[in-house]
Each structure stands twice: as structure tokens, then as C-alpha cells.
Amino acid sequence: MTLFSMAMDNKGRTSIMTKLFGRLLSSLAALALLSGVAMAQKVTIAIGGAACLCYLPTVLAKQLGEFEKAGVDVDMVDFKGGSQSLTAVLGGSADVVSGYFDHCVNLASKGQELKAIVVYDRYPGFALVVSPKQNDTIKSVKDLANKRVGVSAPGSSTDYFLKFILKKNGVDPDGVGVIGVGLGASAVAAMEQGSVDAAIMLDPAVTLLGGRNKGLRILVDTRTQKDTIDVFGGEYPGGALYTKAEWIEKNPKAAQGLVTAIVNTLKWIHTHTPEEIMAKMPDELVGGDKTLYLAALKNTLPMYSETGRMDPKGAQAVLAVFSQSNPAVAKANVDLSKTYTNQFVEKAGK
């Protein structure tokens, strides 16, 4: 064998070995990727109306891939209202609720321990709005006596808020017909068609309805810090991720992953424009009128927390409101420290 043929033979072997080695590396990389997916814990989040901007941080975290980055494989299930998403977690068909913190306080009074692990809304964003068809007859909360008022779903936070406002204004809640109308397009349709005389609504539905019906009457508003303080006397935490205390104890890594994803999303929200945020949201949630959605989003941005932390004073405000509107809560001696934790938020911030 000549030196030339020997060199060519060695070169061929080297080429074959290089190809084999390359394929091996590719296989190992693919295996590592598959292992990573397998290691990510599956978590089902029940959300009480994904179209509502109050829940935007949860949906956006999914759109940005933040849950995946934090090692959690999230499946989101959308419900008509917070009471239904809560029922899903209590019944075991979902792991975590993306809903309003006040449910944790209410259930604590009944001996059930649910705990918020991250708060993404600094105030609730509720608005008590009059149907355009009743604009001339309903001019105050007192005029709602014997009327039909829409809420997202009976037993949801919108329902509790309605009862609080009615009692605060001397109206018997039992004398008002409460009807579930959802939070999105169904709520707007119910108001425009006059199937309800008023409703507790949130953005973008409030802005959409106002854009199509000039002179829309809003009796009570908690979409800004000032309005919230006027109604509750202080900031009032709204949307949060919460779940059973026992689930947190059994799944601390998954809980941390969820919180880290939300905290990172909140940071992203406050460092990007409303246009950039809207561009990341699913088309079916933005809807056909992007101009009005964008206007609603701009109005809502101040509502989102910058840290994800629960303010103890805010939790106390929730308890005070429920104690006023529900005697059973007042008698229960609720231990608020068991209704939320900031431990995961503090770790996410490091």
C-alpha cells in the first residue's frame, strides 16, 4: 500500500468517525431535550375567564414561554367565572386557580385552607356598569333594587363585590336578581341586549362597551388605585395564583416554577409597551377591535403588580370587606397568614 493510499484510507476513517461522532452528539442533545420535557411537571391551571385583562399575566406567561423556562408544563383550562375554576381545583380536575384572592379568605372561614402563592393584580378592576338601555332610569346604586344585575358567575368574586356594594348603599342583596353573564363578549352582549339592567364588568369588556355606547354610566369603579381606595379604603388585591395548601407542600418545585414565571412576566409587562404586550396575546382574546382592546390594556397596566408580593394590609382589607358583607366570615376568626405566602416570590426575586 502506498503512502498516498494509506493517507486516503486514514482520511476516510477520520471522516467516518467524525460523522459518527456528530450523529452521537445530535442524539445525545435530542435525548437531553426529551429528558428536559419529561422532567417538567405537568400543572393544570383553571382560569376564571381568560379574556379578562385581570388575568392577562397568567395568559401572557404561557405565551412568553415563561412557565416552560421555569420547568413547568402548564395546561390552562378556561372557565366562565372564578367560582367554576375554584370548583375544578377543589374537585381535583385542576391543580391551581388563576383567580381572585378573596376566595382564599372566604373558604378559610369555612375551614378550607387555600393559599395564594403570587399576586399579580394590585386592585380588582371591577366596575358596576349600567346597561345602555337603562341609562335614563338607573342613576345610582340604590336604583338597582329589584333589578337584574349580571356577574361573571354566581359565587364568583364579581358576585361578592356586588353584594358588598349593595349593602354599602343600603340595598338588600336578596332583592336583586343575580345572573351569570361571563366576563367577555357574552357580558357585553347581555348589556347591549338588555337581558340584564346592570353588571359587574372588567376590562376589556368595559372599554369595549363604552366605545360602542357613548355616555356609558359607571356607578362604581375599581380600575385605578384612587378608585379602589375610595371604595375599599386601601389597595385590594385581585388576581392571584392560589391552590390547596397540601398541593403546595407536595409540589414545592412546581409552585416555585409557577411563581417565578409570573414574577418574570410582571417584569416583562412593566418593561414593554402596550402594543408589544398586545402582540403577544392570542388573537381570539384580543378580538376584532384591536384599537379598543389596546385602549383597555393601557387603562389596565397600572393594575398589575411589579413584584408579585401580597401586601398584608391588602389581605386585611379583603377580610374586612367579607366580614362586613358576610357575618359568617366575621365570626370565623380567619387566620390570614394561612391564606397566602410570599416565600416563593421572595425566592423568585433573588
Secondary structure, 3 states (H helix, E strand, C coil): CCHHHHHHHHHHHHHHHHHHHHHHHHHHHHHHHHHHHHHCEEEEEEECCCCCHHHHHHHHHHHHCHHHHCCEEEEEEECCCHHHHHHHHHHCCCCEEEEECHHHHHHHCCCCCEEEEEECECCCCCEEEECHHHCCCCCCHHHHCCCEEEECCCCCHHHHHHHHHHHHCCCCHHHCEEEECCCCHHHHHHHHHCCCCEEEECCCHHHHHHHHCCCCCEEEECCCHHHHHHHHCCCCCCEEEEEEHHHHHHCHHHHHHHHHHHHHHHHHHCCCCHHHHHHHCCHHHHCCCHHHHHHHHHHHHHHECCCCCCCHHHHHHHHHHHHHHCHHHHHCCCCHHHCECCHHHHHHCC
